[in-house]
Amino acid sequence: MTDAPLTPATTDDEEWRTYDEFAAGIDTFRLPNLALAGTRLGVTLSDGTTLDFAFGTDAVTWSAAGAITTATGTRDPYDAVAVRDSVVFVNLPLTSIEGEALTLVYSTATQRVSVVHSVIGEQDSSGTPRVKQTFWAGTIDGQSVSGSEPGPSRDLIGKRNLYRYSPEHLYEHIYVSSQRYAWQCLEGVQRGHGDMDLSTVWKFDDGLYLFCFREFRIAVASVWLHDLGYDLRTTGIFLGLNGSGESEHSRAGGHIYPIGSVAYPDAQPV
């Protein structure tokens, strides 16, 4: 007796899932939240931009000057995850500014910081993802800095991983170059769907990679911190437009299962 073949989901444009449909439950296997109440954090980015955060129980009062600007006393929600003992992933799903998110990763061991600013564009532009992302490296103010500055990395090129976010969410990623990755859904409402989208990879620390993508077909982008060390966990967020055309923020996370890699013998991807 043989198993019946799996029936693939249709991939017609009419069946392409909206962001809120596929994101529902994608945080099931996410690491637990971390309370930062009472924590004060000053950050200076490589271009001189300064940020100051005063964290409460579920909201942060913050200000920024430079490439990112907000008034002193601006208040927004936040969520934080201890990815490692000394590394924290923090996202501000901004309510003070519509359609924007500010994500930072910081290490209390090296005092290094990475910041990603995600912004939904006002309108669609053919051939360009609607959600844009800007990246910075920085340091925690008043601390002795060690280790390498976070920055673009080619380390994931050629790697192929599975990502299990919930019992109903299983995706495959193939990192094809420094600018693009391919994905397909193996389990979930997007089963049978896949694409190749723009992506950015930064190395934050040993085994820790900031992976961000921007989709072409729908207005959504994501920020992930992949821990490819012993833990093989990922923590992330989404920002995009839901099926009603409204901006929406979602948390995400789960387990990583490496399933292969290739090495290019001569000519290399961009």
C-alpha positions in Angstrom: 0.0 0.0 0.0 1.4 3.4 -0.9 0.6 6.8 0.4 -1.8 8.9 -1.6 0.0 11.8 -3.4 -0.2 15.2 -1.8 -2.4 17.6 -3.7 -0.6 20.9 -4.3 -2.4 24.1 -3.5 -3.3 26.3 -6.5 -0.9 29.1 -7.2 -3.3 31.2 -9.2 -3.0 34.9 -8.5 -6.6 34.8 -7.1 -5.4 32.3 -4.4 -2.3 34.2 -3.4 -2.6 34.7 0.3 -2.6 38.1 2.0 0.0 38.9 4.6 -2.5 38.6 7.6 -3.6 35.2 6.4 -0.2 33.6 6.3 1.1 35.4 9.4 -1.7 34.1 11.7 0.0 31.8 14.2 3.5 32.2 12.8 4.8 33.1 16.3 3.6 29.8 17.9 7.2 28.5 18.4 8.7 32.0 19.1 11.0 32.4 22.1 9.3 34.0 25.1 9.1 37.7 25.5 11.6 39.5 27.7 10.6 42.3 30.1 12.9 45.4 29.7 11.0 47.6 32.3 13.5 50.0 33.9 16.2 49.5 31.1 17.6 52.7 29.6 19.6 52.4 26.4 21.4 55.1 24.4 22.7 54.2 20.9 24.9 56.0 18.4 24.8 54.7 14.8 27.7 54.7 12.4 26.3 57.8 10.6 26.0 59.8 13.8 22.3 59.2 14.3 21.5 59.0 18.1 18.7 57.1 19.7 17.6 57.0 23.4 15.2 54.4 24.8 13.5 54.2 28.2 11.7 50.9 28.5 8.5 50.4 30.6 6.5 47.3 31.1 4.9 47.2 27.6 5.9 50.6 26.0 9.0 52.5 25.4 9.6 56.3 25.6 12.2 57.2 23.0 13.8 59.9 20.9 16.0 60.0 17.8 18.0 62.6 15.9 19.7 62.2 12.5 18.7 59.8 9.8 15.8 58.7 12.1 14.0 61.6 13.8 11.3 61.6 16.4 10.4 64.0 19.2 11.6 63.6 22.7 8.9 61.7 24.7 7.6 59.7 21.8 5.9 56.6 23.2 5.4 53.3 21.3 4.8 49.7 22.2 7.7 47.2 22.0 8.4 43.6 22.3 11.8 42.0 23.2 13.3 38.5 23.1 16.5 37.3 24.7 18.0 35.4 21.7 21.1 34.6 23.8 22.1 35.4 27.3 23.8 38.6 26.1 21.8 39.3 22.9 18.4 41.0 22.8 16.1 41.4 19.8 13.7 44.4 20.2 11.0 45.6 17.9 9.0 48.8 18.0 5.8 48.3 16.0 5.3 52.1 15.7 1.9 53.6 16.5 3.3 57.1 16.6 4.0 56.8 12.9 1.8 54.8 10.6 3.3 52.0 8.5 6.7 51.9 10.1 8.7 49.6 12.4 12.1 50.0 14.1 14.0 46.9 15.0 17.2 46.7 16.9 19.5 43.9 18.0 22.0 44.6 20.8 24.7 42.7 22.7 25.5 43.5 26.3 28.8 41.5 25.8 30.2 43.4 22.8 28.0 46.6 23.1 27.3 46.3 19.4 24.0 47.2 17.8 22.2 46.7 14.5 19.1 48.8 13.6 16.6 48.2 10.8 14.0 50.8 9.8 11.1 49.3 7.8 8.7 51.7 6.0 5.6 50.9 3.9 5.7 53.1 0.8 2.8 55.3 -0.1 2.0 53.4 -3.3 3.0 50.4 -5.3 5.8 50.7 -7.9 6.2 48.1 -10.6 9.2 45.8 -10.1 10.0 47.3 -6.6 9.0 46.0 -3.2 6.6 48.5 -1.6 8.2 48.1 1.9 11.6 49.6 2.1 14.3 48.8 4.7 17.4 50.8 5.9 20.2 49.3 7.9 22.7 50.7 10.4 25.4 49.4 12.7 26.0 51.2 16.0 27.2 51.0 19.6 25.7 51.3 23.0 26.7 54.7 24.5 29.2 54.9 27.4 30.4 51.3 27.1 33.6 49.6 26.0 33.0 48.1 22.6 34.5 44.8 21.4 34.2 42.4 18.5 33.5 43.1 14.9 31.1 45.8 13.7 27.9 44.2 12.3 27.7 44.4 8.5 26.7 42.7 5.2 27.6 39.0 5.0 27.8 36.4 2.3 28.0 33.5 4.8 24.4 32.2 4.0 24.9 32.0 0.2 24.3 28.5 -1.0 22.6 27.3 2.3 19.2 25.7 2.3 17.2 25.6 5.6 13.7 24.6 6.8 11.9 26.9 9.2 9.2 25.5 11.5 7.2 28.3 13.0 4.1 26.3 14.2 2.5 22.9 13.6 0.9 24.5 10.5 3.8 26.7 9.3 6.8 25.1 7.5 8.9 27.0 4.9 12.1 26.3 3.0 14.6 29.1 2.3 17.5 28.9 -0.3 19.9 31.8 -0.1 21.0 32.3 -3.7 23.0 35.6 -3.6 23.8 38.6 -1.5 20.6 40.2 -2.8 18.0 37.5 -3.2 16.6 34.3 -1.6 14.1 31.8 -2.8 11.3 30.4 -0.6 8.5 27.9 -0.8 5.8 26.9 1.7 5.7 23.2 2.5 2.9 23.4 5.1 0.4 26.1 5.7 -2.1 28.3 3.9 0.6 29.2 1.4 1.3 25.6 0.5 2.4 25.4 -3.1 3.4 29.0 -3.2 6.9 30.3 -3.5 8.9 33.1 -5.0 12.3 34.8 -5.1 12.5 38.1 -3.3 15.0 40.8 -2.3 16.9 40.0 0.9 19.7 41.4 3.0 21.9 39.4 5.4 24.1 41.0 8.0 26.4 39.1 10.4 25.8 40.3 14.0 28.1 38.0 15.9 29.4 34.4 15.7 26.5 32.3 14.4 24.0 35.2 14.5 22.7 36.6 11.3 20.2 39.4 10.6 18.1 38.2 7.7 15.6 40.6 6.1 13.4 40.2 3.1 11.1 42.5 1.0 8.4 40.8 -1.1 7.5 41.8 -4.6 4.0 40.3 -4.9 2.5 41.7 -1.7 3.4 44.7 0.5 5.3 42.9 3.3 8.8 42.8 4.7 10.4 41.0 7.6 13.3 41.2 10.0 14.7 38.0 11.5 17.7 37.1 13.7 18.8 33.6 12.8 20.8 31.8 15.5 22.7 29.2 13.5 24.9 28.2 16.5 23.8 25.4 18.8 20.3 26.6 19.4 19.1 26.8 15.7 16.3 29.2 16.6 15.0 32.3 14.7 13.2 35.4 16.0 11.4 37.9 13.8 8.7 40.4 12.9 6.6 41.3 9.9 5.4 44.7 8.7 3.0 44.9 5.8 -0.5 45.6 4.4 -3.3 43.2 5.4 -6.1 42.1 3.2 -8.0 45.3 4.1 -5.1 47.5 2.9 -4.2 48.5 6.5 -0.7 48.4 7.9 -0.2 45.6 10.3 2.7 44.3 12.6 3.2 40.7 13.5 5.6 38.7 15.6 7.2 35.5 14.4 9.8 32.8 15.4 10.6 29.2 15.4 13.1 26.4 14.8 15.7 26.1 12.0 16.6 22.8 10.3 19.6 23.0 8.0 19.1 20.6 5.1 22.0 21.3 2.8 24.4 23.7 1.2 26.4 24.2 -2.0 29.7 25.8 -2.8 30.4 27.5 -6.1 33.6 26.3 -7.7 34.5 29.3 -9.8 32.1 32.2 -10.7 30.3 33.4 -7.6 26.9 35.0 -7.1 26.6 38.7 -6.7 
